[in-house]
Amino acid sequence: MEDFTDDKYFNTGDKGRIDEDAYVAIVGRAKDMVITGGLNVYPKEIELVIDDLNPVQESAVIGVPHTDFGEAVVAVVVMNQGIEQNETEMILTLKEKLASFKVPKRILFVENLPRNTMGKVQKNILREQYGNCLTD
């Protein structure tokens, strides 16, 4: 019954925003939100910026443990085939487009993202695989 609110609405875990025209936009999932230095970061916002970079194919943003901030933003990125990856250059580009607390501390390049049978990226697996990437 923890999936239902006291007034009997189903709690999906989605986080949304209502704009001045009363349009609702889903901005992410509560369990995926990163709290870094006391500030909330919605991974979807960062993923959209990263995915717009050429030649990125897709990305997933996760929170990993950080000694000073509690959690830190880390991006796991799939590049288009045959493209060189440069973490430093991508971070510098993102610093021009995002608030500093939203810029990933690390960008990890992978061949593909883990998905469940429905095709959804399994961020829990990414957190398990890369949870210590800032302490290595």
ABEGO torsion letter per residue (X at the ends): XAABBAAGBBBAGBBBBBBAAGBBBBAEBAAABBBBGGBBBBAAAAAAAAAABOBBABBBBBBBBBAAAGBBBBBBBBBBBGBBBBAAAAAAAAAAABBAAABBABBBBBABBBBBAAGBBBAAAAAAAAAAAAAX
